Amino acid sequence: MTQKALVVAKFEFVKTVRRKGFILGTLGLPLLILVIMGLSLYTGAGIGTAMTNQTTGYVDGTGFVEPASGYVPYPDLAAGKTALVAGQIHTLVVVPADYLRNRTLTVYTMDASLLGSTGSNTAVQEFLAQNILRHENVSEEATQAVLSPSSPSVIVLDESGNPKGSQELAGFILPFAMTMVLALGILTSSGYLMQGIGEEKESRRGEFLLSYCSAENLLAGKIIGYAAVSLLQMGVWIAMALLVVAATPLAAIFSGLQLSGLVGIAVVYFVLGYFLFSVSIACTASLAPSVREAQQVSAIFSMFAVFPLIFLQFLLSDPNSLAMQFLTYFPYTAPFIGMVRLTLVSVPPYQIAISMGILVLSIVVLTRLAARIFRMGMLTYGKRAGFADVLRFIRMK
Protein backbone atom coordinates (compact mmCIF):
# COMPACT_ATOMS: atom_id res chain seq x y z
CA MET A 1 0.00 0.00 0.00
CA THR A 2 1.39 3.39 -1.00
CA GLN A 3 1.57 6.59 1.01
CA LYS A 4 -1.04 8.22 -1.23
CA ALA A 5 -3.58 5.51 -0.44
CA LEU A 6 -3.05 6.13 3.28
CA VAL A 7 -3.52 9.87 2.75
CA VAL A 8 -6.84 9.22 0.99
CA ALA A 9 -7.90 6.82 3.76
CA LYS A 10 -7.10 9.38 6.48
CA PHE A 11 -8.95 12.12 4.62
CA GLU A 12 -12.09 10.01 4.15
CA PHE A 13 -12.01 8.87 7.79
CA VAL A 14 -11.63 12.34 9.28
CA LYS A 15 -14.22 13.86 6.93
CA THR A 16 -16.83 11.25 7.79
CA VAL A 17 -16.41 11.07 11.58
CA ARG A 18 -16.77 14.85 11.84
CA ARG A 19 -20.21 14.80 10.23
CA LYS A 20 -23.17 15.40 12.50
CA GLY A 21 -25.02 12.49 10.89
CA PHE A 22 -22.23 10.09 11.85
CA ILE A 23 -22.11 11.30 15.45
CA LEU A 24 -25.89 11.20 15.76
CA GLY A 25 -26.13 7.73 14.20
CA THR A 26 -23.28 6.32 16.27
CA LEU A 27 -24.53 7.56 19.63
CA GLY A 28 -28.22 8.13 18.93
CA LEU A 29 -29.18 4.68 17.60
CA PRO A 30 -28.01 2.69 20.66
CA LEU A 31 -29.55 5.24 23.00
CA LEU A 32 -32.84 5.03 21.09
CA ILE A 33 -32.81 1.22 21.41
CA LEU A 34 -32.11 1.51 25.14
CA VAL A 35 -34.98 3.98 25.54
CA ILE A 36 -37.36 1.62 23.70
CA MET A 37 -36.22 -1.30 25.86
CA GLY A 38 -36.63 0.81 28.98
CA LEU A 39 -40.14 1.85 27.99
CA SER A 40 -41.04 -1.79 27.33
CA LEU A 41 -39.86 -2.76 30.81
CA TYR A 42 -41.55 0.31 32.27
CA THR A 43 -44.96 -0.48 30.83
CA GLY A 44 -44.50 -4.20 31.34
CA ALA A 45 -44.04 -3.62 35.06
CA GLY A 46 -47.48 -2.07 35.22
CA ILE A 47 -46.26 1.45 36.00
CA GLY A 48 -46.82 2.96 32.58
CA THR A 49 -49.51 5.26 31.34
CA ALA A 50 -52.10 2.60 30.55
CA MET A 51 -55.75 3.12 31.50
CA THR A 52 -56.34 2.76 35.23
CA ASN A 53 -59.93 1.52 34.84
CA GLN A 54 -59.59 -1.97 33.36
CA THR A 55 -62.64 -3.45 35.10
CA THR A 56 -64.49 -5.95 32.93
CA GLY A 57 -68.20 -6.56 33.16
CA TYR A 58 -69.86 -9.76 32.06
CA VAL A 59 -73.31 -11.16 31.38
CA ASP A 60 -73.35 -14.88 32.24
CA GLY A 61 -75.78 -17.08 30.31
CA THR A 62 -74.21 -20.35 31.45
CA GLY A 63 -74.70 -19.97 35.19
CA PHE A 64 -71.25 -21.16 36.28
CA VAL A 65 -69.16 -17.97 35.95
CA GLU A 66 -68.24 -16.60 39.38
CA PRO A 67 -67.21 -13.01 40.18
CA ALA A 68 -63.52 -12.26 40.68
CA SER A 69 -61.29 -9.25 41.23
CA GLY A 70 -61.69 -6.91 38.26
CA TYR A 71 -64.85 -8.62 36.96
CA VAL A 72 -68.37 -7.34 37.67
CA PRO A 73 -71.53 -9.38 36.84
CA TYR A 74 -74.59 -7.77 35.21
CA PRO A 75 -78.05 -9.32 34.94
CA ASP A 76 -78.57 -8.55 31.25
CA LEU A 77 -77.03 -6.90 28.20
CA ALA A 78 -78.86 -3.61 28.66
CA ALA A 79 -77.49 -3.11 32.19
CA GLY A 80 -73.98 -3.97 31.01
CA LYS A 81 -74.13 -1.51 28.12
CA THR A 82 -75.33 1.24 30.44
CA ALA A 83 -72.34 0.68 32.74
CA LEU A 84 -69.97 0.57 29.76
CA VAL A 85 -71.22 3.86 28.29
CA ALA A 86 -71.06 5.47 31.75
CA GLY A 87 -67.40 4.50 32.04
CA GLN A 88 -67.90 2.19 35.02
CA ILE A 89 -66.28 -0.70 33.15
CA HIS A 90 -63.75 -0.90 30.33
CA THR A 91 -65.08 -4.00 28.57
CA LEU A 92 -68.35 -5.95 28.57
CA VAL A 93 -68.28 -9.68 27.80
CA VAL A 94 -71.43 -11.61 26.95
CA VAL A 95 -71.18 -15.35 27.65
CA PRO A 96 -74.06 -17.13 25.85
CA ALA A 97 -75.82 -20.16 27.31
CA ASP A 98 -74.37 -22.46 24.64
CA TYR A 99 -70.79 -21.25 25.16
CA LEU A 100 -69.43 -24.71 26.03
CA ARG A 101 -70.75 -26.08 22.74
CA ASN A 102 -70.11 -23.18 20.34
CA ARG A 103 -67.32 -21.36 22.25
CA THR A 104 -68.50 -17.99 20.95
CA LEU A 105 -68.11 -14.76 22.92
CA THR A 106 -69.24 -11.21 22.24
CA VAL A 107 -67.14 -8.35 23.58
CA TYR A 108 -68.34 -4.74 23.80
CA THR A 109 -65.88 -1.90 24.31
CA MET A 110 -65.59 1.88 23.90
CA ASP A 111 -61.93 1.57 22.83
CA ALA A 112 -61.78 2.21 19.08
CA SER A 113 -58.05 1.44 18.72
CA LEU A 114 -57.05 -1.69 16.83
CA LEU A 115 -54.88 -3.14 19.60
CA GLY A 116 -56.51 -1.48 22.59
CA SER A 117 -58.40 -4.51 23.87
CA THR A 118 -55.83 -7.21 23.07
CA GLY A 119 -54.59 -7.49 26.64
CA SER A 120 -58.09 -7.46 28.14
CA ASN A 121 -59.28 -10.17 25.71
CA THR A 122 -56.44 -12.43 26.85
CA ALA A 123 -57.38 -11.81 30.48
CA VAL A 124 -61.04 -12.62 29.73
CA GLN A 125 -60.05 -15.91 28.09
CA GLU A 126 -58.01 -16.89 31.16
CA PHE A 127 -60.91 -15.83 33.44
CA LEU A 128 -63.37 -18.01 31.53
CA ALA A 129 -60.94 -20.92 31.37
CA GLN A 130 -60.55 -20.78 35.14
CA ASN A 131 -64.33 -20.84 35.60
CA ILE A 132 -64.73 -23.77 33.18
CA LEU A 133 -62.09 -25.80 35.00
CA ARG A 134 -63.76 -25.01 38.32
CA HIS A 135 -67.12 -26.01 36.84
CA GLU A 136 -65.63 -29.35 35.79
CA ASN A 137 -64.35 -29.91 39.36
CA VAL A 138 -60.67 -29.51 38.41
CA SER A 139 -58.52 -28.78 41.45
CA GLU A 140 -57.04 -25.33 41.97
CA GLU A 141 -53.52 -26.75 41.69
CA ALA A 142 -54.27 -28.38 38.33
CA THR A 143 -56.00 -25.20 37.16
CA GLN A 144 -52.90 -23.11 37.84
CA ALA A 145 -50.72 -25.72 36.11
CA VAL A 146 -52.91 -25.47 33.00
CA LEU A 147 -53.22 -21.67 32.95
CA SER A 148 -49.69 -20.80 34.11
CA PRO A 149 -47.27 -23.57 33.11
CA SER A 150 -43.69 -23.09 34.18
CA SER A 151 -41.06 -22.30 31.57
CA PRO A 152 -39.04 -25.37 30.54
CA SER A 153 -35.33 -25.65 31.21
CA VAL A 154 -33.44 -25.77 27.91
CA ILE A 155 -30.23 -27.84 27.84
CA VAL A 156 -28.03 -27.58 24.73
CA LEU A 157 -26.13 -30.77 23.87
CA ASP A 158 -22.87 -31.14 21.99
CA GLU A 159 -22.17 -33.75 19.29
CA SER A 160 -21.39 -36.38 21.95
CA GLY A 161 -24.73 -35.90 23.65
CA ASN A 162 -23.25 -34.11 26.66
CA PRO A 163 -24.62 -30.78 27.94
CA LYS A 164 -22.72 -27.78 26.71
CA GLY A 165 -21.16 -25.55 29.34
CA SER A 166 -21.82 -21.84 29.47
CA GLN A 167 -18.50 -21.12 27.78
CA GLU A 168 -19.25 -23.51 24.93
CA LEU A 169 -22.69 -21.99 24.56
CA ALA A 170 -21.19 -18.49 24.38
CA GLY A 171 -18.74 -19.70 21.73
CA PHE A 172 -21.72 -21.09 19.84
CA ILE A 173 -23.47 -17.71 19.93
CA LEU A 174 -20.51 -15.57 18.91
CA PRO A 175 -20.28 -16.60 15.20
CA PHE A 176 -23.99 -15.88 14.76
CA ALA A 177 -23.49 -12.50 16.44
CA MET A 178 -20.56 -11.78 14.12
CA THR A 179 -22.82 -12.50 11.16
CA MET A 180 -25.15 -9.75 12.32
CA VAL A 181 -22.17 -7.45 12.93
CA LEU A 182 -20.89 -8.09 9.39
CA ALA A 183 -24.31 -7.36 7.93
CA LEU A 184 -24.57 -4.17 9.95
CA GLY A 185 -21.03 -3.16 8.98
CA ILE A 186 -21.76 -3.65 5.28
CA LEU A 187 -24.98 -1.64 5.47
CA THR A 188 -23.36 1.27 7.31
CA SER A 189 -20.08 1.38 5.38
CA SER A 190 -21.84 1.04 2.04
CA GLY A 191 -23.89 4.13 2.84
CA TYR A 192 -20.80 6.18 3.62
CA LEU A 193 -18.91 4.78 0.62
CA MET A 194 -21.75 5.49 -1.81
CA GLN A 195 -22.27 8.98 -0.44
CA GLY A 196 -18.57 9.85 -0.62
CA ILE A 197 -18.08 8.57 -4.17
CA GLY A 198 -21.35 10.10 -5.36
CA GLU A 199 -20.50 13.53 -3.97
CA GLU A 200 -17.05 13.49 -5.54
CA LYS A 201 -18.44 12.45 -8.90
CA GLU A 202 -21.21 15.06 -8.90
CA SER A 203 -18.80 17.84 -7.85
CA ARG A 204 -16.14 16.45 -10.23
CA ARG A 205 -13.58 16.31 -7.41
CA GLY A 206 -12.92 12.73 -8.49
CA GLU A 207 -11.13 13.97 -11.62
CA PHE A 208 -8.79 16.07 -9.46
CA LEU A 209 -8.12 13.15 -7.13
CA LEU A 210 -7.26 10.89 -10.06
CA SER A 211 -4.69 13.46 -11.17
CA TYR A 212 -3.12 13.22 -7.70
CA CYS A 213 -3.00 9.43 -7.42
CA SER A 214 -3.82 6.33 -9.41
CA ALA A 215 -7.24 4.70 -9.44
CA GLU A 216 -5.81 1.75 -7.49
CA ASN A 217 -4.57 4.03 -4.69
CA LEU A 218 -7.79 6.05 -4.65
CA LEU A 219 -9.96 2.92 -4.49
CA ALA A 220 -7.80 1.31 -1.81
CA GLY A 221 -7.76 4.51 0.26
CA LYS A 222 -11.52 4.87 0.14
CA ILE A 223 -12.13 1.24 1.10
CA ILE A 224 -9.69 1.41 4.01
CA GLY A 225 -10.95 4.80 5.18
CA TYR A 226 -14.59 3.82 5.22
CA ALA A 227 -13.69 0.46 6.75
CA ALA A 228 -12.09 2.35 9.63
CA VAL A 229 -15.24 4.48 9.94
CA SER A 230 -17.44 1.41 10.06
CA LEU A 231 -15.17 -0.33 12.58
CA LEU A 232 -15.21 2.74 14.81
CA GLN A 233 -18.99 2.91 14.71
CA MET A 234 -19.43 -0.80 15.36
CA GLY A 235 -16.82 -0.61 18.13
CA VAL A 236 -18.87 2.05 19.91
CA TRP A 237 -22.05 -0.02 19.50
CA ILE A 238 -20.35 -3.20 20.74
CA ALA A 239 -18.86 -1.38 23.73
CA MET A 240 -22.29 -0.03 24.68
CA ALA A 241 -23.81 -3.50 24.22
CA LEU A 242 -21.14 -5.04 26.45
CA LEU A 243 -21.89 -2.50 29.15
CA VAL A 244 -25.55 -3.46 29.00
CA VAL A 245 -24.73 -7.19 29.05
CA ALA A 246 -22.36 -6.68 31.99
CA ALA A 247 -25.28 -5.32 34.00
CA THR A 248 -27.45 -8.40 33.31
CA PRO A 249 -27.23 -12.10 34.24
CA LEU A 250 -25.89 -12.78 30.72
CA ALA A 251 -22.49 -11.58 31.92
CA ALA A 252 -21.91 -14.94 33.63
CA ILE A 253 -22.19 -16.78 30.30
CA PHE A 254 -19.44 -14.76 28.63
CA SER A 255 -17.08 -14.42 31.60
CA GLY A 256 -13.78 -16.16 30.95
CA LEU A 257 -14.77 -17.02 27.40
CA GLN A 258 -12.20 -19.02 25.45
CA LEU A 259 -12.26 -18.44 21.72
CA SER A 260 -12.96 -21.55 19.66
CA GLY A 261 -12.22 -22.46 16.07
CA LEU A 262 -15.69 -21.28 15.05
CA VAL A 263 -14.79 -17.72 16.02
CA GLY A 264 -11.59 -17.90 13.97
CA ILE A 265 -13.52 -19.05 10.89
CA ALA A 266 -16.06 -16.29 11.50
CA VAL A 267 -13.27 -13.68 11.56
CA VAL A 268 -11.93 -14.91 8.20
CA TYR A 269 -15.43 -14.80 6.72
CA PHE A 270 -15.87 -11.31 8.15
CA VAL A 271 -12.71 -9.91 6.53
CA LEU A 272 -13.26 -11.58 3.15
CA GLY A 273 -16.92 -10.59 3.03
CA TYR A 274 -16.19 -6.99 3.91
CA PHE A 275 -13.60 -6.51 1.15
CA LEU A 276 -15.76 -8.25 -1.45
CA PHE A 277 -18.73 -6.00 -0.74
CA SER A 278 -16.59 -2.86 -0.46
CA VAL A 279 -15.02 -3.34 -3.90
CA SER A 280 -18.38 -4.20 -5.46
CA ILE A 281 -20.16 -1.22 -3.96
CA ALA A 282 -17.33 1.16 -4.94
CA CYS A 283 -17.57 0.05 -8.58
CA THR A 284 -21.35 0.39 -8.79
CA ALA A 285 -21.30 3.78 -7.05
CA SER A 286 -18.67 5.13 -9.47
CA LEU A 287 -20.78 4.08 -12.47
CA ALA A 288 -23.96 5.84 -11.28
CA PRO A 289 -24.48 9.47 -12.39
CA SER A 290 -25.86 10.60 -9.00
CA VAL A 291 -25.89 9.65 -5.32
CA ARG A 292 -29.54 8.61 -5.50
CA GLU A 293 -28.98 6.19 -8.35
CA ALA A 294 -25.86 4.85 -6.68
CA GLN A 295 -27.91 4.01 -3.59
CA GLN A 296 -30.54 2.24 -5.70
CA VAL A 297 -28.00 0.11 -7.55
CA SER A 298 -25.90 -0.68 -4.49
CA ALA A 299 -29.02 -1.73 -2.59
CA ILE A 300 -28.73 -5.02 -4.49
CA PHE A 301 -25.56 -5.84 -2.56
CA SER A 302 -27.07 -4.66 0.70
CA MET A 303 -29.91 -7.15 0.23
CA PHE A 304 -27.41 -10.01 0.47
CA ALA A 305 -26.61 -8.83 4.00
CA VAL A 306 -30.11 -9.74 5.19
CA PHE A 307 -30.14 -13.18 3.55
CA PRO A 308 -29.78 -15.02 6.89
CA LEU A 309 -33.03 -13.40 8.01
CA ILE A 310 -34.80 -14.18 4.74
CA PHE A 311 -33.73 -17.83 4.82
CA LEU A 312 -33.76 -18.18 8.60
CA GLN A 313 -36.64 -20.65 8.58
CA PHE A 314 -34.92 -22.85 5.98
CA LEU A 315 -31.61 -22.56 7.82
CA LEU A 316 -33.14 -23.71 11.09
CA SER A 317 -35.16 -26.55 9.53
CA ASP A 318 -32.53 -27.95 7.14
CA PRO A 319 -29.14 -26.18 7.25
CA ASN A 320 -27.50 -28.93 5.14
CA SER A 321 -29.94 -28.70 2.22
CA LEU A 322 -28.65 -28.26 -1.33
CA ALA A 323 -29.97 -24.69 -1.39
CA MET A 324 -28.04 -23.76 1.76
CA GLN A 325 -24.91 -25.44 0.41
CA PHE A 326 -25.20 -23.46 -2.82
CA LEU A 327 -25.59 -20.21 -0.87
CA THR A 328 -22.50 -21.19 1.13
CA TYR A 329 -20.50 -21.33 -2.12
CA PHE A 330 -22.01 -18.20 -3.72
CA PRO A 331 -19.53 -15.41 -2.82
CA TYR A 332 -22.05 -12.72 -1.91
CA THR A 333 -23.97 -14.96 0.49
CA ALA A 334 -21.11 -17.17 1.70
CA PRO A 335 -20.02 -14.96 4.65
CA PHE A 336 -23.54 -14.85 6.09
CA ILE A 337 -24.95 -18.31 5.32
CA GLY A 338 -21.64 -20.00 6.09
CA MET A 339 -21.30 -18.45 9.53
CA VAL A 340 -24.92 -19.15 10.46
CA ARG A 341 -24.61 -22.80 9.36
CA LEU A 342 -21.52 -23.13 11.55
CA THR A 343 -23.60 -22.19 14.59
CA LEU A 344 -26.30 -24.76 13.75
CA VAL A 345 -24.60 -27.92 12.48
CA SER A 346 -21.19 -29.44 11.87
CA VAL A 347 -20.31 -28.20 8.38
CA PRO A 348 -17.83 -30.42 6.50
CA PRO A 349 -14.37 -28.79 6.34
CA TYR A 350 -14.22 -29.12 2.56
CA GLN A 351 -17.34 -26.94 2.19
CA ILE A 352 -15.75 -24.20 4.29
CA ALA A 353 -12.50 -24.49 2.31
CA ILE A 354 -14.32 -24.29 -1.05
CA SER A 355 -16.44 -21.39 0.16
CA MET A 356 -13.43 -19.37 1.31
CA GLY A 357 -11.50 -20.28 -1.83
CA ILE A 358 -14.31 -18.94 -4.02
CA LEU A 359 -14.39 -15.79 -1.91
CA VAL A 360 -10.65 -15.21 -2.27
CA LEU A 361 -10.77 -15.88 -6.02
CA SER A 362 -13.72 -13.50 -6.43
CA ILE A 363 -11.89 -10.75 -4.53
CA VAL A 364 -8.72 -11.19 -6.61
CA VAL A 365 -10.57 -11.10 -9.92
CA LEU A 366 -12.86 -8.26 -8.95
CA THR A 367 -10.00 -6.18 -7.54
CA ARG A 368 -8.08 -6.41 -10.80
CA LEU A 369 -11.10 -5.26 -12.77
CA ALA A 370 -12.34 -2.76 -10.20
CA ALA A 371 -9.58 -0.20 -10.67
CA ARG A 372 -10.35 0.21 -14.40
CA ILE A 373 -14.09 0.36 -13.81
CA PHE A 374 -13.62 2.79 -10.94
CA ARG A 375 -11.29 5.08 -12.90
CA MET A 376 -13.51 5.35 -15.97
CA GLY A 377 -16.67 5.55 -13.88
CA MET A 378 -15.33 8.53 -11.93
CA LEU A 379 -14.35 10.25 -15.19
CA THR A 380 -17.78 9.67 -16.78
CA TYR A 381 -19.76 12.74 -15.73
CA GLY A 382 -23.54 13.08 -16.16
CA LYS A 383 -23.88 9.81 -18.07
CA ARG A 384 -25.22 6.46 -17.00
CA ALA A 385 -22.74 3.72 -17.89
CA GLY A 386 -24.25 0.61 -19.47
CA PHE A 387 -23.02 -2.94 -19.70
CA ALA A 388 -21.22 -2.24 -22.99
CA ASP A 389 -19.44 0.71 -21.36
CA VAL A 390 -18.30 -1.49 -18.47
CA LEU A 391 -16.83 -4.03 -20.90
CA ARG A 392 -15.05 -1.20 -22.70
CA PHE A 393 -13.65 0.11 -19.40
CA ILE A 394 -12.29 -3.34 -18.55
CA ARG A 395 -10.49 -3.66 -21.91
CA MET A 396 -8.83 -0.25 -21.50
CA LYS A 397 -5.28 -0.10 -20.15
C-alpha positions, 0 to 999 in steps of 0.5 A: 500500500502506497503513502497516497492511499493512506492519505486518501484513507485518512482524509475520508475517515476524518471527513466522515467522523466529523459529520453530525449524521455520523455522530448522531447515528453512532450515539443516537441509535443505541440510546434510542434502542435503550430507551425503547427497551426501557419503555417496554420494561416500564410499561410491562411492570405495570407502571406505565400510562395505561388506562387505570380503569380496566374493570371488565363486566360480564353477562353470564348465560351459562350460570357457572361464571363466578365473580372475581377481582376486576370482573363485575356481573350484570343481569342482562345486556342492557345493564352492562351496556349502560355501565360501559357507556357510563365509564364504570367498566372498560369491557363488557363480555357476553357469555351465551348459554351455549358457550361450552358447545359453540365457544363464541363470545361477544365483547363490547368496548368503547376503545376504538383502537385496533390493539386497545383490547388485546390485553383485556381479551387475553385476560377474559379468556383466562378468566373463563378458562378458570371458571370452566375448570372449576365447573368441571371440578378440576382442582385449583392446583391443576387449574394453575398448572394449565393456565400458568405452566412453568417455563421449561429448562433448555439444555443444549447438547454437543455432538457427543450428547453431553450438555454444553457448558456456558463457555461452549454456549457463548462460543456457539453464539458468537459466530452468529453475532458476528454475522449480524455485525458483518451485515450491519457493517456492510450496510453502514459502510456502504452508505458512507462509501456510496455517499462519498463517491457520489458527492465526488463524482457530482462535484467532479472532485474525483477527476482532481483526485485521479490526477493526484493518485492512481485509481488503485490508490484512490480505491484502496484509500476509500475502502480502508478509510470507510472500513475504519469508519465502520469499525469505529462505529461498530466498536462504539455499539459493541462497547455499549452493548457489552456495558448493558450485558455486563449489568445483566445475568448474561455476563456470567455466560461470557465471563472467561470465554475461550475463543474456539475455532468457530470464532476464527472461521467467522473472523476470516469470513468477516474480513473476506466478506467486507472486502468483497462488498466494499469493492463491489459497492465502490464500482457500482457507485462510481458508475452511477451518475448521482448519489440517489442512483448509486444508492438504488443500484448498491441496494442489491448488494445490501440485500445479500446482507439480510439473507440469513433473516430471509432464509432463517426458517430454511436454515433452522429446519434444514441447514444442510440442504442443497440450497443452503450449500449453494448459498454457502458457495455463492460469494455474496452470500457465503459470509452470512450463510456459512457463519450461520450454518456453523452455529447450527450444524457441523459443516464439512471442512471441505465446504468451508475451504471451497467457500473461502477459496471462491471468496478469495478468487472473487476478490482477486478477480474483482479487484483487478477489474475494479480499478479500471471500472472505478477510474472510468466511472469517476471520469464519466460525468452526467452519463449512466454507464451501461453494460457495454461501457463497463466491458469497454472500461475493462479492456482499457489499459 
